[in-house]
Amino acid sequence: MNQWNPEFFAEAMAYGGVLAIGLLLGALAATMYFRPNLVAMIAQGKAIGFLAIGVGIMVWGTISMSVGGPFDQPFDWVNVIRTPAEAIAWGAGLITAGVAFLVFSFVGFGRSRA
């Protein structure tokens, strides 16, 4: 007999994930004060990840739209992107986030203006 409730387990995992991300962002904000170079490296790593994922999703949506066939999702648990137009929009948003992270990672570095 299965004693696990799948709905409760999924809800607990979602809240645990949100809590973990919140703690990670809080630790990152605290680290910004003491180690700005480390935060810049983290932001550059996030920029690379967002740019790569954004380009991949945008290409996936563009190819799916140009072929005109059924829109196949690579994973069954991803129900966020349902049409090729949504894939292109999500890809553009992730690329924009990657560029923003890249710009923010370089703010404050360089020669002093004094």
N, C-alpha and C positions, 0 to 999 in steps of 0.2 A: 504494500500500500504506500502510495506517494504522500508524504507528509508535508511537502513543500507546496506553497501556494504560488503559482507562477506570476500572477499579477502583483502580489506583494513583493516578490523577489525582484521583478523588473522595476517597480517603483523605488525600492530600497537602493538598487544599483544606480538609478537615475539621480536620486538625492545624494548618494555617496559620491558620484562623479561630479556633481555641482559643488559639493563641499570641498572635494579635493582640488578642483580648479580654483575655487575661491581662496583656499589656503595657499596654493601655488602663486596666485597673483598677489596676495598679501605679502608673501615672502619676497617676491620680486620687487614690490614697491619698497619694502624695507631695505633690500639690497641696493636699490638705486642710490640711497644716501651714502652708503659706505663704500661701495665698489662700482663706480659708474662705468668703468671699462668692461666689467663682467656683464653688465646689463646691455651694453652696446653689442657685445658678442652674441648674447642671447637674442636680441632683436634682429641681428643680421641672420642668425640661424632660422628664426621664424620667417623672415622675409624670403629666404631661399625656399623654405617649405611651402609658404603660401603661393609664391610665384609658380613653383613646379606643379602643385595641385591645381591651381587656377588654370594654367595653360592646358593641363591634361583634361580637365572637365570641359573647358571651352572647345577643345578639339573634338572631344567625344560628342558634344552637342552639335557642333557644326557638321561633322561627318554623318551623324544620325539624321540631321535635317536634310542634308543634301541627298542622301540615299533614298529617303522617303518611305522607308519600310517601318516596321514596328519598332518602337523605342524599347530596347532591352536594357534592364538595369543589371549591373554586374553583381549586386548583392541583394538578397531577398529582404534584408532588414533595413535597407535604405529606402524610405518612402518619401524623402524630401524632394527629390528631383523626379518629376513624373513626365515631363515633356522635353523635347530638345531645346525649346526656347528657355525653359527654366534652367537647363544645364548651361546654356550660354550666359544667362544672367548670373548664375552662381559663379561661373568661371571668371567673369569680368569683375565681380565683387571681390573674389579672392586675389585676383591680380592687383586690384586697387589696394587691398589690405597689405599685400606684400610690398608694394611700392611705398606705402605710408610707413611701414616698419623700417624699410631701408632708409628712408629720409630721416626718420626719428633717430635711427642708430648713429647717424653722422652729425646730428645737431650737437653743438658744444665742443667739437673737436677741431683741431687745426691750430693755426697761429693765433696768438693773442692779439687783440686790437689795441692794447695799451702802448 
